[in-house]
Amino acid sequence: MGWSSPSSTFRIVTDQRSLVRVCVAGITGWTGSAVAEGIRASADLELVAGVSRSDPSHFSSVAEALDETRPDVLVDYTRAEAVKSNVVAALERGSAVVVGSSGLTASDYDEIDALAREHQVGVIAAGTSRSRRHCSCASRPRRHGTSKRGR
């Protein structure tokens, strides 16, 4: 009952509430697009938004994407000029952050660490910058309510 033939391919869908909702900033870039594909292929992650300055099918700003989709995590693979404001915007909205972009200073990381602790959200600095430091991991990502599906 309800079973397909043994040769058919199927995917077990997990309960939507157990998925970690992710927004990728820099989704059309080399690394951001690969990260997005990995998220799409994952059984426990949901890509709810992408941010791109060059592709109108995605959000054009991180703040807009965060406000409309309320992700649990922001993954940032943007540019040095944008990364700090993107991280601050996510932390202020209660989203955890994975920083893949370079360009943050030791002082920036200190400020981000304090803000992450204040909002009790985790930050992981995963970029290649030599000045990278580990930031706060105050708690696991908060679960936000569901909203319209991202792009």
C-alpha positions in Angstrom: 0.0 0.0 0.0 1.4 3.3 -1.1 4.7 1.7 -2.1 6.2 2.3 -5.6 8.0 -0.3 -7.5 11.5 -1.3 -6.2 13.2 0.4 -9.1 11.6 3.8 -8.5 13.6 6.6 -6.8 12.1 8.4 -3.8 13.3 10.8 -1.1 12.1 10.8 2.4 11.0 14.3 3.4 11.7 15.3 7.0 9.3 17.3 9.1 9.5 20.9 8.0 9.9 22.1 11.5 13.2 20.2 11.9 14.8 21.9 8.9 17.4 24.6 9.5 16.4 27.6 7.4 19.4 29.2 5.5 19.9 32.4 3.6 23.0 32.6 1.4 24.4 36.0 0.7 26.5 36.0 -2.5 24.5 33.1 -3.9 25.6 33.7 -7.5 29.3 33.8 -6.7 31.6 30.8 -7.1 31.5 29.7 -3.5 28.0 30.9 -2.6 26.5 28.9 -5.5 28.3 25.8 -4.4 27.1 26.3 -0.8 23.5 26.8 -2.1 23.7 23.5 -4.0 24.9 21.7 -0.9 22.0 23.2 1.1 19.5 22.1 -1.6 20.9 18.6 -1.5 20.7 18.3 2.3 17.9 16.6 4.0 18.0 18.8 7.1 18.7 22.2 5.6 16.3 24.5 3.6 17.4 27.3 1.4 14.9 30.0 2.1 16.6 32.9 0.4 19.5 34.0 -1.7 21.0 37.5 -2.0 22.7 38.7 -5.2 23.5 42.2 -6.5 23.5 40.9 -10.1 20.5 38.5 -10.3 17.0 39.9 -10.0 15.6 36.5 -9.2 17.1 36.8 -5.7 16.9 39.4 -3.0 19.1 42.4 -3.6 19.9 43.1 0.1 20.6 40.9 3.1 18.3 43.0 5.3 15.3 42.4 2.9 16.0 38.7 2.7 16.3 38.4 6.5 13.1 40.4 7.1 11.0 38.5 4.6 12.2 34.9 5.2 13.5 34.9 8.8 16.2 32.3 8.4 17.9 30.5 11.2 21.3 31.0 9.6 22.9 33.5 7.3 25.9 32.2 5.2 27.8 35.2 3.9 30.2 34.8 0.9 30.0 38.4 -0.3 32.7 41.2 -0.3 34.8 42.8 2.3 32.8 46.0 2.0 29.5 44.3 2.7 30.2 41.5 5.2 30.2 43.4 8.5 26.9 45.1 7.9 25.4 41.8 6.7 26.6 40.0 9.9 25.3 42.8 12.1 21.9 42.7 10.4 21.6 39.0 10.9 22.6 39.1 14.6 20.2 41.9 15.3 17.4 39.8 13.9 18.4 36.7 15.8 19.9 34.7 13.0 23.2 32.8 13.5 25.9 33.5 11.0 28.6 31.6 9.0 31.2 34.2 7.7 32.9 33.0 4.6 34.0 36.4 3.4 37.3 38.0 4.2 37.9 41.6 5.1 36.9 41.7 8.8 39.5 43.1 11.2 40.2 42.0 14.7 38.2 44.9 16.0 35.3 43.9 13.8 35.4 40.4 15.2 35.4 41.8 18.8 32.3 43.9 17.9 30.6 40.9 16.3 31.4 38.6 19.2 29.9 41.1 21.7 26.7 41.4 19.5 26.4 37.7 19.1 26.6 37.2 22.9 24.1 40.0 23.5 21.6 38.3 21.1 22.6 34.8 22.1 23.3 33.6 18.6 26.3 31.8 17.2 28.8 33.0 14.7 31.4 30.9 12.9 34.2 32.6 10.9 35.0 30.1 8.2 36.8 32.4 5.7 40.4 32.4 4.6 41.5 35.7 6.1 44.7 35.5 8.1 43.1 37.9 10.7 40.2 35.5 11.2 39.3 34.8 14.8 36.7 32.5 16.3 33.6 34.3 17.4 30.9 33.6 19.9 28.8 30.5 19.8 26.4 31.5 22.5 23.7 29.1 21.7 22.3 27.0 18.9 20.3 28.8 16.2 16.8 29.8 17.1 13.9 28.5 15.2 11.8 31.1 13.5 8.2 30.7 12.4 7.6 29.7 8.8 7.1 32.3 6.2 7.0 32.5 2.4 9.5 30.3 0.7 12.7 32.0 -0.4 14.1 32.2 -3.9 
